[in-house]
């Protein structure tokens, strides 16, 4: 079977460079784009209902396909002009290409720039009104948002009792961003605030039951009985946060945070019946806000009369999580007969959203941002499933970490690249047994993605949080930590003296995921700190760290008696090297975690693909083909398609996403096979 090109003729090929990254492909100049349906060549002249074999290899250009928030540079599809905000939820309350909006009672995009009415886009006419309005037109998670800056600001739907009371199921979801932590303020309540939870409400909660702190409390009244949900500790943040509350008759309240089902500190028993007690709907206040209000922004508020599934909630989060996004739709492919679509591959400009290479391997196939893992002594990817007690070291050195019971971080949560581990700041730690090659000295490097939430509460404002440490007390081979708004590195030198280096105050903040790295360049007498791929501190040092400590390596805490100073928040892609990484290497580690390229496909029974939706593995609208499936060092090749109905026509969609205005994902070709 030979590789077959689209109808468009490549009259002249040139290599391209797109927005600071090499595209790794060739542009088509003077292509014929008049025909919207691309053809796949066949072997043996097959047609009709006979099986078709061939390979469709598409190099998109400015005249092909359609796009949203994407552009072309010399034939390479990429995010255009830094990208567009993530798309809002679909309007109209019906089924859409990526989310079923059936049962949607209220959808407030909160994109208004002026006026006193916040429009309901669900089609149900449940608009919000404000006499003392929040600031309109603030930067949102998707387009604009409302920003609550004063106690009197709120938006109200007085008709809410008519459509909320009597429901036997509900989902309330929104993107929120708080300017405060350690607070009790809320952003939604179904009554005039009276200082008590009970009726429909969602708020931040500074102190909850069982010594929990910085949590979220949700409430709902069912058949006269108040239900209350207290989340796990350390979930408050000043970053954008996706919150979803669900309930259906006969079940308990559920709370999803950033796409993950939360494990509550305390929750009311399952309840049957119907929602009641709602007297109004206030946005910008919580049950306790009698004289205060939410201090921050709210975006994409939606209420459904059904309990959305975990996969639906995860889909919303995944679809809207990145700061900038766009997509490219290919022309519709015509196989000339019924084809069995079997595999998919593409040529990206760099490894977007791909885990770091395992077994100390070195990438060379990408046009930009290849990673060299030479000297890698530890790589914790945190790809384990929920309930895991062993965390695999992917470096090839077999330094697996273990935990037991309450000491285990929660696995299977949304990470920065794939899954991550959630550390609770109180109990959790992963222990890695001592080994000679973990006792490092001389040049060494450490990196991790961290979504930091809070330090050990016993230390108050000092906010100690250890990423990792190997040693005991101040006799450390090395330690990497956050302290009082700074990143720090510590070790005992070869003269048995404790040494400590730190970044400037305020460099560590609790506003979402950041990539952190420290490079101890012993050969050049320097220690460097990096945040999000950029060097933020370089300090001279004349000390060499000792390597005589035989204590275990601890992930998420320090070994100092009762002063454990545990990490609270999520961590992902923790790496250690026995060499000094260069600036471009640290940037490459950051770049692959801050960008995404995901693909879906649809098989069609007509030449316009009318009515068919794009889907990923298994035919799911909530999954995507991406380089998370590609564990090899090279480009993604021949990923097996599943759940794709044999068809004559097909079309693919490439989702391009980034959280960086500097690093924009792009691709130069997509290949679809039908052998």
Long-range contacts (C-beta under 8 A, 24 or more apart in sequence): 1-43, 1-53, 1-54, 1-55, 1-675, 2-41, 2-55, 3-55, 3-57, 3-671, 4-40, 4-41, 4-54, 4-55, 4-56, 4-57, 5-57, 6-38, 6-39, 6-56, 6-57, 6-58, 6-59, 6-331, 7-32, 7-35, 7-38, 7-39, 8-32, 8-33, 8-38, 8-61, 8-64, 10-59, 14-74, 16-73, 16-74, 16-75, 16-76, 16-668, 17-73, 17-74, 18-73, 18-74, 18-76, 18-78, 18-349, 18-664, 18-666, 19-73, 19-78, 19-664, 19-666, 20-368, 20-662, 20-663, 20-664, 21-349, 21-350, 21-367, 21-368, 21-369, 21-663, 21-664, 21-666, 22-349, 22-367, 22-368, 23-73, 23-74, 23-75, 23-76, 23-78, 23-349, 23-367, 23-666, 23-667, 23-668, 24-347, 24-348, 24-349, 24-366, 24-367, 24-668, 25-59, 25-75, 25-76, 25-347, 25-667, 25-668, 25-669, 26-59, 26-75, 26-668, 27-59, 27-61, 27-74, 27-75, 27-76, 28-59, 28-61, 28-75, 29-75, 31-61, 31-63, 31-64, 33-61, 33-63, 33-64, 36-331, 36-332, 37-331, 37-332, 37-333, 37-334, 37-607, 37-649, 38-330, 38-331, 38-332, 38-333, 38-334, 39-333, 39-334, 39-335, 39-336, 40-333, 40-334, 40-335, 40-336, 40-339, 40-674, 42-335, 42-336, 42-337, 46-336, 46-337, 47-336, 47-337, 48-337, 48-338, 49-337, 49-338, 50-337, 50-338, 51-337, 51-338, 51-339, 51-340, 52-335, 52-336, 52-337, 52-338, 52-339, 52-648, 52-674, 53-339, 53-674, 53-675, 54-335, 54-339, 54-673, 54-674, 55-671, 55-672, 55-673, 55-674, 56-333, 56-335, 56-650, 56-671, 56-672, 56-673, 56-674, 57-669, 57-670, 57-671, 58-330, 58-331, 58-333, 58-652, 58-669, 58-670, 58-671, 58-672, 59-668, 59-669, 60-328, 60-330, 60-667, 60-669, 60-670, 64-330, 64-331, 65-328, 65-329, 65-330, 65-331, 66-328, 66-329, 67-326, 67-327, 67-328, 67-329, 68-326, 68-327, 69-324, 69-325, 69-326, 69-327, 69-656, 70-326, 70-327, 70-328, 70-656, 73-666, 75-668, 76-349, 76-666, 76-667, 76-668, 77-328, 77-654, 77-656, 77-666, 77-667, 77-668, 78-349, 78-656, 78-664, 78-665, 78-666, 78-667, 79-324, 79-325, 79-326, 79-656, 79-657, 79-658, 79-664, 79-665, 79-666, 80-326, 82-324, 82-661, 82-664, 83-323, 83-324, 83-325, 83-326, 83-656, 83-657, 83-658, 83-664, 84-324, 84-325, 84-326, 85-140, 85-141, 85-142, 85-143, 85-323, 85-324, 85-325, 86-141, 86-142, 86-319, 86-320, 86-321, 86-322, 86-323, 86-324, 86-325, 86-657, 87-142, 87-319, 87-320, 87-325, 88-121, 88-142, 88-143, 88-300, 89-121, 89-300, 89-302, 89-316, 91-121, 91-122, 91-123, 92-121, 92-122, 92-123, 93-122, 93-123, 93-124, 97-613, 97-614, 97-621, 98-315, 98-319, 98-613, 98-614, 98-621, 98-622, 99-312, 99-315, 99-316, 99-319, 99-621, 100-312, 102-306, 103-304, 103-305, 103-306, 104-302, 104-303, 104-304, 105-163, 105-164, 105-303, 105-304, 105-305, 106-157, 106-301, 106-302, 106-303, 107-301, 107-302, 108-283, 108-300, 108-301, 108-302, 109-142, 109-143, 109-144, 109-299, 109-300, 110-140, 110-144, 110-145, 110-146, 110-298, 110-299, 110-300, 110-301, 111-140, 111-143, 111-144, 112-136, 112-137, 112-144, 113-137, 113-144, 118-146, 118-155, 118-283, 122-302, 124-163, 126-157, 126-159, 126-160, 126-163, 127-157, 128-155, 128-156, 128-157, 128-281, 128-283, 129-155, 129-156, 129-157, 129-158, 130-154, 130-155, 130-156, 134-284, 134-298, 138-297, 139-297, 140-175, 140-297, 140-299, 140-300, 141-175, 141-177, 141-240, 141-299, 141-300, 141-320, 142-175, 142-299, 142-300, 142-320, 144-299, 145-175, 145-177, 145-297, 145-298, 145-299, 146-283, 146-284, 146-297, 146-298, 146-299, 147-296, 147-297, 148-187, 148-284, 148-293, 148-294, 148-295, 148-296, 148-297, 148-298, 149-295, 150-293, 151-289, 151-291, 151-292, 151-293, 152-293, 153-284, 153-293, 154-282, 154-283, 154-284, 154-285, 154-293, 155-282, 155-283, 155-284, 156-280, 156-281, 156-282, 156-283, 157-280, 157-281, 158-280, 158-281, 160-190, 160-278, 160-280, 160-281, 161-278, 161-279, 161-280, 163-305, 164-190, 164-200, 164-275, 164-278, 164-281, 164-303, 165-274, 165-275, 165-276, 165-277, 165-278, 166-274, 166-275, 166-276, 167-274, 167-275, 167-305, 168-248, 168-249, 168-273, 168-274, 168-275, 169-246, 169-247, 169-248, 169-249, 169-305, 169-306, 169-307, 170-220, 170-245, 170-246, 170-247, 170-248, 170-275, 170-303, 170-304, 170-305, 170-306, 170-307, 171-244, 171-245, 171-246, 171-302, 171-303, 171-304, 171-306, 171-307, 171-308, 171-313, 172-200, 172-202, 172-244, 172-245, 172-246, 172-302, 172-303, 173-242, 173-243, 173-244, 173-245, 173-256, 173-300, 173-301, 173-302, 173-303, 173-308, 173-313, 173-316, 174-202, 174-242, 174-243, 174-298, 174-299, 174-300, 174-301, 174-302, 175-240, 175-241, 175-242, 175-243, 175-298, 175-299, 175-300, 175-320, 176-240, 176-241, 176-243, 176-294, 176-296, 176-297, 176-298, 176-299, 177-238, 177-239, 177-240, 177-241, 177-296, 177-297, 177-298, 177-299, 178-204, 178-236, 178-237, 178-238, 178-241, 178-294, 178-295, 178-296, 179-238, 179-295, 179-296, 180-204, 180-238, 180-295, 180-296, 181-214, 181-236, 181-237, 181-238, 181-454, 181-510, 182-206, 182-213, 182-214, 182-236, 183-236, 183-295, 184-286, 184-288, 185-286, 185-288, 185-289, 185-292, 185-293, 185-294, 185-295, 186-285, 186-286, 186-287, 186-288, 186-289, 186-294, 187-283, 187-284, 187-285, 187-286, 187-294, 187-296, 187-298, 188-281, 188-282, 188-283, 188-285, 188-286, 188-301, 189-281, 189-282, 189-285, 189-286, 189-287, 189-289, 190-277, 190-278, 190-279, 190-280, 190-281, 190-282, 191-277, 191-278, 191-279, 191-280, 191-282, 191-287, 192-279, 192-280, 192-282, 193-282, 193-285, 193-286, 193-287, 193-288, 193-289, 193-290, 194-287, 194-290, 195-287, 195-288, 195-290, 196-287, 196-288, 197-226, 197-228, 197-287, 197-288, 198-226, 198-228, 198-277, 198-287, 199-226, 199-277, 199-278, 199-279, 199-287, 200-275, 200-277, 200-278, 200-281, 201-286, 201-287, 202-243, 202-245, 202-286, 203-286, 203-287, 203-288, 203-289, 204-236, 204-286, 205-230, 205-231, 208-233, 208-265, 208-266, 209-265, 209-266, 210-265, 210-266, 211-426, 212-265, 213-454, 213-457, 214-453, 214-454, 215-265, 216-243, 216-255, 216-257, 216-262, 218-245, 218-253, 218-255, 219-287, 220-245, 220-247, 220-253, 220-275, 221-275, 221-276, 221-277, 221-278, 222-247, 222-249, 222-271, 222-272, 222-273, 222-274, 222-275, 222-276, 223-271, 223-272, 223-273, 223-274, 223-276, 224-276, 224-277, 225-271, 225-273, 226-268, 226-277, 227-252, 227-253, 227-268, 227-271, 228-253, 228-266, 228-267, 228-268, 229-253, 229-254, 229-255, 229-264, 229-266, 229-267, 229-268, 230-264, 230-265, 230-266, 230-267, 231-255, 231-257, 231-262, 231-264, 231-265, 232-262, 232-263, 232-264, 232-265, 232-424, 233-265, 233-424, 233-425, 233-426, 233-454, 233-568, 234-424, 234-425, 234-453, 234-454, 234-568, 234-569, 235-262, 235-453, 236-453, 236-454, 237-451, 237-453, 237-510, 237-511, 237-512, 238-296, 238-509, 238-510, 238-511, 239-451, 239-510, 239-511, 239-512, 240-299, 240-512, 242-316, 242-317, 242-320, 242-321, 244-308, 244-313, 244-316, 246-307, 246-308, 246-313, 247-271, 247-307, 248-306, 248-307, 249-273, 249-274, 251-307, 254-307, 256-310, 256-313, 256-317, 258-317, 258-321, 258-414, 259-313, 259-314, 259-316, 259-317, 259-318, 259-321, 259-414, 260-413, 260-414, 260-422, 261-310, 263-410, 311-620, 311-622, 312-622, 314-414, 314-622, 315-621, 315-622, 317-414, 318-622, 321-657, 322-596, 322-657, 322-658, 322-659, 323-658, 323-659, 323-660, 324-657, 324-658, 324-659, 324-661, 324-664, 325-655, 325-656, 325-657, 325-658, 326-655, 326-656, 326-657, 327-653, 327-654, 327-655, 327-656, 328-653, 328-654, 328-656, 329-651, 329-652, 329-653, 330-651, 330-652, 330-653, 330-654, 330-670, 331-651, 332-604, 332-607, 332-608, 332-609, 332-649, 332-650, 332-651, 333-649, 333-650, 333-651, 333-672, 334-607, 334-648, 334-649, 335-647, 335-648, 335-649, 335-650, 335-674, 336-648, 337-648, 338-646, 338-647, 338-648, 339-646, 339-647, 339-648, 339-650, 339-674, 340-646, 340-674, 340-675, 341-601, 341-603, 341-641, 341-644, 341-646, 341-647, 341-650, 341-672, 341-673, 341-674, 342-640, 342-641, 342-673, 342-674, 342-675, 343-638, 343-639, 343-640, 343-641, 343-672, 343-673, 344-599, 344-601, 344-625, 344-638, 344-639, 344-641, 344-652, 344-670, 344-671, 344-672, 344-673, 345-635, 345-636, 345-637, 345-638, 345-639, 345-670, 345-671, 345-673, 346-597, 346-599, 346-635, 346-636, 346-654, 346-667, 346-669, 346-670, 346-671, 347-635, 347-667, 347-668, 347-669, 347-670, 348-597, 348-627, 348-635, 348-636, 348-665, 348-666, 348-667, 349-665, 349-666, 349-667, 349-668, 350-591, 350-592, 350-595, 350-663, 350-665, 351-592, 351-627, 352-592, 352-595, 352-596, 352-597, 352-627, 352-665, 353-417, 353-592, 353-593, 353-595, 353-596, 353-597, 353-598, 353-626, 353-627, 353-628, 354-417, 354-592, 354-626, 354-627, 354-628, 354-630, 355-381, 355-383, 355-394, 355-417, 355-418, 355-573, 355-628, 355-631, 356-381, 356-394, 356-417, 356-573, 356-575, 356-589, 356-592, 357-633, 358-394, 358-395, 358-396, 358-631, 359-394, 359-395, 359-396, 360-395, 360-396, 360-397, 361-633, 362-633, 363-633, 363-634, 364-633, 365-633, 365-634, 365-635, 366-635, 369-587, 369-588, 369-591, 369-592, 370-588, 371-585, 371-588, 371-589, 371-592, 372-585, 373-575, 373-577, 374-577, 374-579, 375-577, 375-578, 375-579, 376-575, 376-576, 376-577, 377-437, 377-438, 377-440, 377-576, 377-577, 377-578, 378-432, 378-438, 378-553, 378-574, 378-575, 378-576, 379-573, 379-574, 379-575, 379-576, 380-421, 380-430, 380-555, 380-573, 380-574, 380-575, 381-417, 381-418, 381-419, 381-572, 381-573, 382-409, 382-411, 382-415, 382-418, 382-419, 382-420, 382-421, 382-571, 382-572, 382-573, 382-574, 383-418, 383-419, 384-411, 384-412, 384-419, 384-421, 385-411, 385-412, 386-410, 386-411, 386-412, 387-411, 387-412, 388-412, 391-421, 391-430, 391-555, 393-432, 395-575, 397-435, 397-437, 399-432, 399-433, 399-435, 399-438, 399-553, 400-432, 401-430, 401-431, 401-432, 401-553, 401-555, 402-430, 402-431, 402-432, 403-428, 403-429, 403-430, 403-431, 409-556, 409-571, 413-570, 414-570, 415-449, 415-570, 415-572, 415-573, 416-449, 416-451, 416-513, 416-515, 416-570, 416-572, 416-573, 416-593, 417-449, 417-572, 417-573, 417-592, 417-593, 417-628, 418-572, 418-628, 419-572, 420-449, 420-451, 420-570, 420-571, 420-572, 421-570, 421-571, 421-572, 422-569, 422-570, 423-556, 423-566, 423-567, 423-568, 423-569, 423-570, 423-571, 424-566, 424-568, 425-453, 425-454, 425-455, 425-456, 425-457, 425-465, 425-566, 425-567, 425-568, 425-569, 426-456, 426-566, 426-568, 427-566, 428-556, 428-557, 428-566, 428-567, 429-554, 429-555, 429-556, 429-557, 429-564, 429-566, 430-554, 430-555, 430-556, 431-552, 431-553, 431-554, 431-555, 432-552, 432-553, 432-554, 432-555, 433-552, 433-553, 434-470, 434-550, 434-551, 434-552, 434-553, 437-578, 438-470, 438-477, 438-553, 438-576, 439-470, 439-477, 439-547, 439-548, 439-549, 439-550, 440-477, 440-478, 440-545, 440-547, 440-576, 440-578, 441-477, 441-494, 441-522, 441-544, 441-545, 441-546, 441-547, 442-522, 442-523, 442-544, 442-545, 442-578, 443-520, 443-521, 443-522, 443-523, 443-578, 443-579, 443-580, 444-478, 444-519, 444-520, 444-522, 444-545, 444-576, 444-577, 444-578, 444-579, 444-580, 445-517, 445-518, 445-519, 445-520, 445-575, 445-576, 445-577, 445-579, 445-580, 445-581, 446-478, 446-480, 446-489, 446-517, 446-518, 446-574, 446-575, 446-576, 446-577, 447-515, 447-516, 447-517, 447-518, 447-530, 447-573, 447-574, 447-575, 447-581, 447-586, 447-589, 448-480, 448-515, 448-516, 448-517, 448-571, 448-572, 448-573, 448-574, 448-575, 449-513, 449-514, 449-515, 449-516, 449-571, 449-572, 449-573, 449-593, 450-482, 450-513, 450-514, 450-516, 450-567, 450-569, 450-570, 450-571, 451-512, 451-513, 451-514, 451-569, 451-570, 451-571, 452-482, 452-508, 452-510, 452-514, 452-567, 452-568, 452-569, 453-510, 453-568, 453-569, 454-510, 454-568, 454-569, 455-482, 455-565, 455-566, 455-568, 456-563, 456-564, 456-565, 456-566, 458-563, 459-563, 459-565, 464-558, 464-563, 464-565, 465-565, 465-566, 465-567, 465-568, 465-569, 466-554, 466-556, 466-557, 466-558, 466-565, 466-566, 466-567, 467-516, 467-555, 467-556, 467-567, 467-571, 467-574, 468-553, 468-554, 468-555, 468-556, 468-574, 468-576, 469-553, 469-554, 469-557, 469-558, 469-559, 470-549, 470-551, 470-552, 470-553, 470-554, 471-549, 471-551, 471-559, 472-549, 472-551, 472-559, 472-560, 473-559, 473-560, 473-561, 474-498, 474-560, 475-549, 476-549, 477-545, 477-546, 477-547, 477-548, 477-549, 478-520, 478-545, 479-558, 480-516, 480-518, 481-558, 481-565, 482-508, 485-509, 487-516, 487-518, 487-529, 487-531, 489-518, 489-520, 489-527, 489-529, 491-520, 491-543, 491-545, 491-546, 492-545, 492-546, 492-549, 493-543, 493-544, 493-545, 493-546, 494-543, 494-544, 494-545, 494-546, 495-543, 496-546, 497-543, 499-541, 499-543, 499-545, 501-527, 501-529, 501-539, 501-541, 503-529, 503-531, 503-536, 503-537, 504-536, 504-537, 507-531, 507-536, 507-537, 510-569, 513-570, 513-593, 513-659, 515-589, 515-590, 515-593, 515-594, 517-581, 517-586, 517-589, 519-580, 519-581, 519-586, 520-545, 520-580, 521-580, 522-580, 523-580, 524-580, 530-583, 530-586, 530-590, 532-590, 532-594, 532-660, 533-586, 533-587, 533-589, 533-590, 533-591, 533-594, 534-587, 535-583, 535-586, 591-660, 591-663, 594-658, 594-659, 594-660, 594-663, 595-657, 595-658, 595-659, 595-660, 595-663, 595-664, 595-665, 596-626, 596-655, 596-656, 596-657, 596-658, 596-665, 597-626, 597-627, 597-654, 597-655, 597-656, 597-657, 597-665, 597-667, 598-624, 598-625, 598-626, 598-654, 598-655, 598-657, 599-624, 599-625, 599-626, 599-652, 599-653, 599-654, 599-655, 599-670, 600-624, 600-625, 600-652, 600-653, 600-655, 601-625, 601-641, 601-644, 601-650, 601-651, 601-652, 601-653, 601-672, 602-650, 602-651, 602-652, 602-653, 603-644, 603-645, 603-646, 603-647, 603-649, 603-650, 604-647, 604-648, 604-649, 604-650, 604-651, 605-647, 605-648, 605-649, 606-649, 607-649, 609-649, 609-651, 614-651, 614-652, 614-653, 615-643, 615-644, 617-641, 617-642, 617-643, 618-642, 618-643, 619-643, 619-644, 624-655, 638-673
